[in-house]
Each structure stands twice: as C-alpha cells, then as structure tokens.
C-alpha cells in the first residue's frame, strides 16, 4: 500500500483508540463502548499508535486525575496533532467544563452520554473548545449493561452501578448516580456469552456490588439479592472461575461467606474496603460499620477458608486523623490476618463534606503514613505467599510472554510464573507452590 492509498483508507475508515483510567468497572464500560466501533466505518487501534479519534475514560478517585488526563491528551496529539480527543467517564461528569477547557480536547461526555459516544462523532474536525454533553446526575437513573471481552483469560462483568452511600470523602454518587442493578436474566446471558468465548474467569464489578438488586427493573425494591446473583452464576457449569472484585464489609453477609466457602466456581478471594482502623475516623467518614465488624468478617473467612486471600483499602491522612488515630489503624492492620492492602492518601475533592472538615493533615505526614502502610502491605503479601508454599493450587495462566516467563494467578490470588510455554495460555493447571523468587512471584514445583 502506497502513501496515497493509506491516506484514502484513513479518510474512509477513521482509526479509534481507547484508554481507561481507574477501576475494573471503567474497564468493563470502555470495552462495551468500544464494541460499537467494530464496524466497517471505524478501525480500532492501540492508544500507543496514530489514530483519528482518541477516547479517554476518566477516573475521579485516583490522585492527580487532572494531571494524568492532560498527559494522555498530550500523548494523543503527539501521535496525531489533528486527532479528535474525547473525554468520558466519572471525571468528565464531575468536571466537564474544566476538561473542555484543556487544549486539544474536543468532546466531553457525562455519565449517560458516554454510552452514545459513536453518535457524537459525525464531525471529527478540531474544535477551539471542547463540546460538553453532560446530564444532571439525577438523570442517571437507568442501567447500562457492560462487560469486557478484550482479555482472553478473564472478563470484567458489571452487575451494579451507582451508590446511595454518603461517605464524606467520596464523589462517586455525584459521578455515577443512585444505586441500580442489571437484571439477573441479563447478567446470566452475558456470563454465558463470555463463557462461550472461551474465557475462563469472570470478575464481578460495580460501584457497590453487595447492594445488588436495588434498582433492578427500574425500581427500588430488591427483586433479587447479591446471594441470589452469585448462586445463579455458580450454576453455569462451563464457567470455571468467578471472582468478587470488592464488597463492603456491612454487605458481606454470613450467608455470602458461607456460600463462597462451599460453592463450585467462586474463588476464595475477598477484597473488603476498610478505609480506617480507627472508629472515630470511620464515623467521620460516615462509613456504615466500625472496625469490630470488619474483624468479624475476616475472622469468619479465615475460619471457613484458611487459605483465602483477603485484601483491603485504606485511606491515610483523612481530616482529623491524629497520630494516635493513625497508630490505632496501623496496629489494627498489623494484627489483622489479611493478605495485602491498597493504600490511598486522602485528597481533597470539591463538593464533599470532608473538604470542609477541620484537622487537615499536612501532605508530608500523609506521604509518611502512606509509605508505612505500603511497607506493611509488602510484608503482609510476602507472609501470605510464604504460608501458601507447598500447597497444590489451580493456576489460570495468561497469554503474554514476559521475558521468557508465563504468569498466572491461583484461585486464591497468588501470582505465579513458570518458563514460557504457549500451550499453557488460558488453561487452568494444578501445580504446587514451591518458592518465591527475587521479583516476588511464586515458582511452581
């Protein structure tokens, strides 16, 4: 193909590139939106390559969201100065005008409009200022199904969206709206389609998935519960593994734990947000539990599933978190039998209660506390891996050749690697965990 032919092809078939910031839920939605472009009118390409359209699915939770977004816009325009740049997702809903003012941004779509992205791309000429299409968040009261198929090993399946909780630091209710759920029938159909593609593992995602059932069929009444959902999914015989991405401790009921402990497909891996191990801070955050409940959940999981992987989220530097309150959290986590932590430094968010609270923690102290908990997480993960050595586990192997190795995860989320063998890709193999190498992977015996 010569240069003229290539230019002609590009004019008739614009290349579209997607990139996702943030959570698994965002990934499932990006995958669903991008499938609208699997037509003869567009060609999907990597975000690292030249394209006529770049789409950035934004996040409002991660720190430095604005900086990350600007960096991606700059990268897109370096690859094609005339590219049309669209921003969608949570940050686009919360700060649409601010994103539209960024040089190079042509389109900003909010919570509901993002699913109609393809309808807004009739004119791909660069704009002096980005066009904003963003509804009032109260209008985001209907459900859009989403699931990913891009990863041939696992899929992210969205089962719930939005949140009715009022945590004082969180912008998600303003970015995604009220809690609402997909119908059980739709979820089962999507899980069957994923399974028919040969994908071995489904990860259930949402904003507050333990709240599943609320808003199903467009009403507040719970037609089904989260337990109903996981019971139905466990009945799909060809689906090998199901993982719960994250669930609030007050919604992780005894019946759910009991079910996972004895069921066929759900794996012994729980990610349970804690946010603080100090009850005073939890109350200021308006979390719906105190640390005693969290301890009860971990204790019950350990009793029924001794080899389960248990992770948690923690925020350091929340307003009013004194040295004594942080040490209380640190000691609680040190004594807690969990496997790893995701640690976040508190960052101020406009229009939240916390931003007006007294007792602001200096950034340097936030950084110090974050570093302490990250090191604790490293030690926790190492101790968990060491406790699993000698055990026979089922490993789902990935597809990528990483420097001569193939990697994978056991059902209880131990990351392993073995010498590259393409025949292992997307297969589940039983193997013994033998040793931990210098890079923190577990080697197989």
C-alpha positions as CSV (number, residue, x, y, z in Angstrom):
1,X,0.0,0.0,0.0
2,X,1.5,3.4,-1.0
3,X,1.1,6.6,0.9
4,X,-1.9,7.9,-1.1
5,X,-3.8,4.7,-0.7
6,X,-3.1,4.8,3.1
7,X,-4.4,8.3,3.4
8,X,-7.5,7.4,1.4
9,X,-8.2,4.4,3.7
10,X,-7.8,6.6,6.8
11,X,-10.3,9.1,5.4
12,X,-12.9,6.5,4.9
13,X,-12.2,4.4,8.0
14,X,-11.1,6.6,11.0
15,X,-8.9,4.9,13.5
16,X,-10.2,5.0,17.1
17,X,-8.1,4.4,20.2
18,X,-9.4,3.9,23.7
19,X,-7.6,4.1,27.1
20,X,-9.0,3.6,30.6
21,X,-8.1,5.2,33.9
22,X,-9.3,3.8,37.2
23,X,-11.3,0.7,38.2
24,X,-12.4,-2.6,36.7
25,X,-15.9,-1.1,36.3
26,X,-14.4,1.6,34.0
27,X,-12.6,-1.2,32.0
28,X,-15.9,-3.1,31.5
29,X,-17.6,0.1,30.3
30,X,-14.8,1.1,27.9
31,X,-14.9,-2.4,26.4
32,X,-18.6,-2.2,25.9
33,X,-18.5,1.3,24.4
34,X,-15.6,0.4,22.1
35,X,-17.5,-2.6,20.6
36,X,-19.8,-0.1,19.0
37,X,-16.9,0.7,16.7
38,X,-16.4,-2.8,15.5
39,X,-17.9,-1.9,12.1
40,X,-16.7,-1.1,8.6
41,X,-16.9,2.6,9.5
42,X,-14.1,2.5,12.1
43,X,-10.9,0.7,12.8
44,X,-9.9,0.2,16.5
45,X,-6.2,0.6,17.2
46,X,-3.9,0.8,20.3
47,X,-3.7,4.1,22.2
48,X,0.0,4.0,21.5
49,X,-0.4,4.3,17.8
50,X,-1.6,7.1,15.4
51,X,-5.4,7.5,15.3
52,X,-8.0,10.0,14.1
53,X,-10.0,9.6,17.4
54,X,-8.7,9.1,20.9
55,X,-11.1,8.3,23.7
56,X,-10.1,8.6,27.4
57,X,-12.3,7.1,30.0
58,X,-11.5,9.2,33.1
59,X,-11.5,8.5,36.8
60,X,-12.3,10.8,39.7
61,X,-10.9,8.5,42.5
62,X,-7.3,8.2,41.7
63,X,-5.0,11.0,42.8
64,X,-3.7,13.6,40.2
65,X,-6.7,12.8,37.9
66,X,-6.3,16.1,36.1
67,X,-2.5,15.6,35.6
68,X,-3.0,12.0,34.2
69,X,-5.7,13.2,31.8
70,X,-3.6,16.1,30.5
71,X,-0.7,13.7,30.0
72,X,-2.8,11.4,27.9
73,X,-4.2,14.3,25.8
74,X,-0.6,15.4,25.1
75,X,0.4,11.8,24.1
76,X,-2.6,11.6,21.7
77,X,-1.7,14.9,20.0
78,X,1.9,13.9,19.7
79,X,0.9,10.9,17.7
80,X,-1.6,12.9,15.5
81,X,-1.8,16.7,16.0
82,X,-5.2,16.7,14.2
83,X,-6.7,14.0,16.3
84,X,-10.2,14.3,17.8
85,X,-10.0,13.8,21.6
86,X,-13.0,12.8,23.6
87,X,-13.2,12.5,27.4
88,X,-15.8,10.3,29.0
89,X,-16.4,8.8,32.5
90,X,-16.5,10.0,36.1
91,X,-14.2,12.9,35.9
92,X,-16.0,14.1,32.7
93,X,-19.2,14.0,34.7
94,X,-17.8,15.9,37.7
95,X,-15.6,18.5,35.9
96,X,-16.9,18.7,32.4
97,X,-16.2,22.4,31.8
98,X,-12.6,22.1,33.2
99,X,-11.9,19.2,30.9
100,X,-13.4,21.0,27.9
101,X,-11.0,24.0,28.5
102,X,-7.9,21.8,28.2
103,X,-6.1,22.4,24.9
104,X,-6.8,19.7,22.4
105,X,-10.0,18.3,24.0
106,X,-12.9,18.3,21.5
107,X,-15.7,16.4,23.3
108,X,-16.7,15.8,26.9
109,X,-19.5,13.2,27.6
110,X,-21.0,12.7,31.1
111,X,-22.5,9.7,32.9
112,X,-25.3,8.7,30.5
113,X,-24.0,10.3,27.3
114,X,-20.8,8.2,27.2
115,X,-22.7,5.2,26.0
116,X,-23.8,7.2,22.9
117,X,-20.3,8.2,22.0
118,X,-20.5,7.0,18.4
119,X,-23.5,9.3,17.8
120,X,-21.4,12.4,18.7
121,X,-18.6,11.6,16.2
122,X,-20.2,12.8,13.0
123,X,-17.8,15.8,12.7
124,X,-14.1,15.0,13.6
125,X,-12.7,18.4,12.9
126,X,-10.7,20.0,15.8
127,X,-12.7,22.5,18.0
128,X,-11.5,25.7,19.6
129,X,-13.1,24.4,22.8
130,X,-14.5,21.1,23.7
131,X,-18.2,20.5,23.4
132,X,-19.9,19.4,26.6
133,X,-22.8,17.0,26.8
134,X,-23.4,16.2,30.5
135,X,-26.7,15.5,32.2
136,X,-27.7,16.3,35.8
137,X,-26.6,13.3,37.8
138,X,-30.2,12.8,39.0
139,X,-31.0,11.8,35.4
140,X,-28.5,8.9,35.6
141,X,-31.2,6.6,36.9
142,X,-31.3,3.8,34.3
143,X,-28.9,0.9,33.8
144,X,-26.4,0.3,31.0
145,X,-25.0,-3.3,30.8
146,X,-21.3,-3.7,30.3
147,X,-18.7,-6.4,30.1
148,X,-15.2,-6.8,28.7
149,X,-14.0,-9.4,26.2
150,X,-10.6,-7.9,25.3
151,X,-8.7,-10.1,27.8
152,X,-8.9,-13.7,26.5
153,X,-8.2,-15.0,30.1
154,X,-10.8,-13.1,32.2
155,X,-13.7,-10.7,31.7
156,X,-15.0,-7.9,33.9
157,X,-18.8,-8.2,34.2
158,X,-20.6,-5.1,35.5
159,X,-23.6,-6.1,37.7
160,X,-24.4,-2.9,39.5
161,X,-23.8,0.9,39.2
162,X,-24.1,4.0,41.3
163,X,-24.2,4.3,45.1
164,X,-26.6,5.5,47.8
165,X,-24.0,5.8,50.5
166,X,-22.9,9.3,51.6
167,X,-19.2,8.8,52.6
168,X,-17.9,12.2,53.3
169,X,-14.8,11.9,51.1
170,X,-16.4,10.3,48.0
171,X,-17.6,11.8,44.8
172,X,-18.8,8.6,43.2
173,X,-22.6,9.3,43.9
174,X,-22.2,12.6,42.1
175,X,-20.3,10.9,39.2
176,X,-22.5,7.8,38.8
177,X,-25.8,8.5,40.4
178,X,-28.1,6.3,42.5
179,X,-27.6,2.6,43.1
180,X,-29.1,0.5,40.4
181,X,-28.6,-3.1,39.1
182,X,-28.8,-5.1,35.9
183,X,-31.5,-7.8,35.8
184,X,-30.5,-11.2,36.8
185,X,-31.6,-12.5,33.4
186,X,-29.3,-10.1,31.6
187,X,-26.3,-10.9,33.8
188,X,-26.7,-14.7,33.2
189,X,-27.0,-14.1,29.4
190,X,-23.8,-12.0,29.4
191,X,-22.0,-14.6,31.5
192,X,-23.0,-17.3,29.0
193,X,-21.7,-15.2,26.1
194,X,-18.4,-14.6,27.9
195,X,-18.0,-18.3,28.7
196,X,-18.8,-19.2,25.0
197,X,-15.8,-17.1,24.0
198,X,-13.5,-19.5,25.9
199,X,-12.8,-17.0,28.8
200,X,-12.2,-18.9,32.0
201,X,-12.7,-16.3,34.7
202,X,-15.3,-13.6,35.3
203,X,-14.7,-10.8,37.8
204,X,-17.9,-9.2,39.1
205,X,-17.7,-5.4,39.1
206,X,-19.7,-2.4,40.2
207,X,-19.6,0.6,42.5
208,X,-21.2,-1.2,45.4
209,X,-21.9,-4.8,44.2
210,X,-23.1,-6.0,47.6
211,X,-26.1,-3.7,47.1
212,X,-27.0,-5.8,44.0
213,X,-30.8,-6.0,43.4
214,X,-31.6,-2.4,44.2
215,X,-32.9,-0.7,41.2
216,X,-33.3,-3.9,39.2
217,X,-36.1,-3.4,36.6
218,X,-36.1,0.3,37.4
219,X,-37.5,0.2,40.9
220,X,-36.1,0.4,44.4
221,X,-37.5,-2.9,45.6
222,X,-34.9,-5.7,45.7
223,X,-36.2,-8.3,43.2
224,X,-33.0,-10.3,43.9
225,X,-30.1,-10.1,46.4
226,X,-26.4,-10.5,45.9
227,X,-26.7,-14.0,47.3
228,X,-29.3,-14.8,44.6
229,X,-26.9,-13.4,42.0
230,X,-23.9,-15.5,43.0
231,X,-26.0,-18.6,43.4
232,X,-27.3,-18.3,39.9
233,X,-23.8,-17.6,38.4
234,X,-22.4,-20.6,40.2
235,X,-24.9,-22.7,38.3
236,X,-23.2,-22.0,34.9
237,X,-21.3,-25.3,34.6
238,X,-18.9,-24.2,31.8
239,X,-17.8,-21.1,33.8
240,X,-14.7,-22.2,35.6
241,X,-14.0,-19.3,38.0
242,X,-15.8,-16.3,39.4
243,X,-14.1,-13.6,41.4
244,X,-15.8,-10.8,43.5
245,X,-13.9,-7.6,42.8
246,X,-14.8,-5.7,46.0
247,X,-17.6,-5.8,48.6
248,X,-18.4,-3.5,51.5
249,X,-18.0,-5.3,54.9
250,X,-21.5,-4.4,56.0
251,X,-22.9,-6.1,52.9
252,X,-20.6,-9.2,53.0
253,X,-23.1,-11.2,55.0
254,X,-22.5,-14.5,56.8
255,X,-24.7,-16.2,54.1
256,X,-22.5,-14.9,51.3
257,X,-19.3,-16.1,53.0
258,X,-20.9,-19.5,53.8
259,X,-21.9,-19.9,50.1
260,X,-18.4,-19.0,48.7
261,X,-16.8,-21.4,51.1
262,X,-18.7,-24.4,49.7
263,X,-19.7,-23.4,46.1
264,X,-18.2,-24.7,42.9
265,X,-16.9,-21.6,41.0
266,X,-16.4,-18.7,43.3
267,X,-12.8,-18.4,44.4
268,X,-11.5,-17.8,47.9
269,X,-10.5,-14.2,47.4
270,X,-12.2,-11.2,49.1
271,X,-11.3,-7.5,48.7
272,X,-13.1,-5.7,51.5
273,X,-12.7,-1.9,51.8
274,X,-11.7,-0.8,55.4
275,X,-10.6,2.8,54.9
276,X,-9.6,3.2,58.5
277,X,-8.9,1.0,61.5
278,X,-9.9,3.8,63.9
279,X,-13.6,4.0,64.8
280,X,-13.5,7.8,65.3
281,X,-12.2,8.3,61.7
282,X,-14.7,5.7,60.4
283,X,-17.5,7.8,61.9
284,X,-16.2,11.0,60.4
285,X,-16.1,9.2,57.0
286,X,-19.7,8.1,57.6
287,X,-18.8,4.5,56.8
288,X,-21.6,2.1,57.7
289,X,-19.6,-0.1,60.1
290,X,-17.0,0.0,62.8
291,X,-13.8,-1.9,62.9
292,X,-15.2,-4.7,65.0
293,X,-17.5,-5.7,62.2
294,X,-14.5,-5.8,59.8
295,X,-12.6,-8.1,62.2
296,X,-15.7,-10.4,62.4
297,X,-15.8,-10.7,58.6
298,X,-12.1,-11.5,58.4
299,X,-12.3,-14.0,61.2
300,X,-15.2,-15.8,59.7
301,X,-13.5,-16.1,56.3
302,X,-10.3,-17.4,57.9
303,X,-12.3,-20.0,59.8
304,X,-14.1,-21.4,56.8
305,X,-11.4,-20.7,54.1
306,X,-7.9,-20.8,55.8
307,X,-6.1,-20.2,52.5
308,X,-8.3,-17.4,51.3
309,X,-6.7,-14.2,50.1
310,X,-8.1,-11.1,51.8
311,X,-7.3,-7.6,50.7
312,X,-8.5,-4.2,51.8
313,X,-8.5,-0.5,51.0
314,X,-7.1,2.1,53.5
315,X,-7.1,5.9,53.3
316,X,-4.5,7.8,55.3
317,X,-4.4,11.5,56.2
318,X,-8.2,11.9,56.4
319,X,-9.1,15.2,58.2
320,X,-8.9,14.7,61.9
321,X,-6.7,11.6,61.7
322,X,-4.3,12.3,64.6
323,X,-1.0,10.5,65.1
324,X,-2.8,8.4,67.8
325,X,-5.7,7.5,65.3
326,X,-3.2,6.5,62.6
327,X,-1.2,4.3,65.1
328,X,-4.5,2.7,66.0
329,X,-5.1,1.9,62.4
330,X,-1.5,0.7,61.9
331,X,-1.7,-1.6,64.9
332,X,-5.1,-2.9,63.9
333,X,-3.9,-3.8,60.4
334,X,-0.6,-5.3,61.8
335,X,-2.7,-7.7,63.9
336,X,-5.3,-8.4,61.3
337,X,-4.9,-11.7,59.3
338,X,-5.2,-10.1,55.8
339,X,-3.0,-10.6,52.7
340,X,-2.4,-7.2,51.2
341,X,-3.5,-3.5,51.2
342,X,-4.4,-0.9,48.7
343,X,-3.3,2.4,50.3
344,X,-4.5,5.8,49.3
345,X,-3.5,9.2,50.6
346,X,-6.6,11.3,51.3
347,X,-7.0,14.0,48.6
348,X,-9.5,16.9,48.8
349,X,-12.5,16.6,46.4
350,X,-14.8,19.6,45.7
351,X,-18.3,19.4,46.9
352,X,-17.6,16.7,49.6
353,X,-18.2,17.1,53.3
354,X,-14.7,16.2,54.1
355,X,-13.2,19.1,52.2
356,X,-14.7,21.5,54.8
357,X,-13.6,19.5,57.9
358,X,-11.1,20.7,60.4
359,X,-7.9,18.9,61.3
360,X,-6.3,18.9,57.9
361,X,-3.3,16.6,57.8
362,X,-0.2,18.1,56.1
363,X,0.8,16.4,52.9
364,X,4.2,15.3,54.2
365,X,2.5,13.4,57.0
366,X,0.1,11.8,54.6
367,X,3.0,10.7,52.5
368,X,4.8,9.2,55.5
369,X,1.7,7.3,56.7
370,X,1.1,6.0,53.2
371,X,4.7,4.8,53.0
372,X,4.4,3.0,56.3
373,X,1.2,1.1,55.2
374,X,2.6,0.3,51.8
375,X,5.6,-1.4,53.5
376,X,3.2,-3.2,55.8
377,X,1.3,-4.4,52.7
378,X,4.5,-5.7,51.2
379,X,5.2,-7.7,54.4
380,X,1.6,-9.0,54.5
381,X,1.7,-10.2,50.9
382,X,5.1,-11.9,51.5
383,X,3.8,-13.6,54.6
384,X,0.7,-14.8,52.8
385,X,2.7,-16.2,49.9
386,X,5.0,-18.0,52.3
387,X,2.0,-19.5,54.1
388,X,0.9,-21.0,50.8
389,X,4.2,-22.7,49.8
390,X,3.8,-26.4,49.5
391,X,0.1,-26.1,48.7
392,X,-1.4,-27.5,45.4
393,X,-3.4,-24.8,43.7
394,X,-5.2,-24.3,40.4
395,X,-3.4,-21.6,38.2
396,X,-5.1,-19.8,35.4
397,X,-2.2,-18.8,33.0
398,X,-2.2,-15.6,31.0
399,X,-1.3,-15.2,27.3
400,X,1.7,-12.9,27.3
401,X,5.3,-13.9,27.1
402,X,7.0,-11.8,29.8
403,X,10.8,-12.1,29.4
404,X,10.6,-15.8,28.9
405,X,8.0,-16.5,31.5
406,X,4.3,-17.1,31.6
407,X,2.4,-15.7,34.6
408,X,-0.9,-16.5,36.2
409,X,-3.0,-16.4,39.3
410,X,-4.1,-19.2,41.6
411,X,-7.7,-19.3,42.7
412,X,-6.6,-17.5,46.0
413,X,-4.8,-14.8,44.1
414,X,-1.2,-15.9,44.4
415,X,0.8,-14.6,41.4
416,X,2.9,-17.3,39.9
417,X,5.2,-17.7,37.0
418,X,6.8,-20.5,35.0
419,X,9.1,-20.8,32.0
420,X,7.2,-19.7,28.9
421,X,5.0,-22.4,27.3
422,X,2.3,-21.2,24.8
423,X,0.3,-24.4,25.4
424,X,-0.4,-23.2,29.0
425,X,-2.0,-19.9,27.9
426,X,-5.7,-19.6,29.0
427,X,-5.6,-23.0,30.7
428,X,-6.1,-23.9,34.4
429,X,-3.3,-26.2,35.7
430,X,-2.9,-27.8,39.1
431,X,0.6,-27.2,40.5
432,X,2.4,-27.0,43.8
433,X,3.7,-23.6,45.0
434,X,7.4,-24.1,45.5
435,X,9.3,-20.9,46.3
436,X,9.3,-17.1,46.0
437,X,11.7,-15.5,43.6
438,X,13.5,-12.2,43.8
439,X,10.7,-10.4,41.9
440,X,8.0,-11.6,44.3
441,X,6.5,-14.2,42.0
442,X,5.9,-17.7,43.3
443,X,7.5,-20.5,41.3
444,X,5.8,-23.8,40.7
445,X,7.1,-27.2,41.6
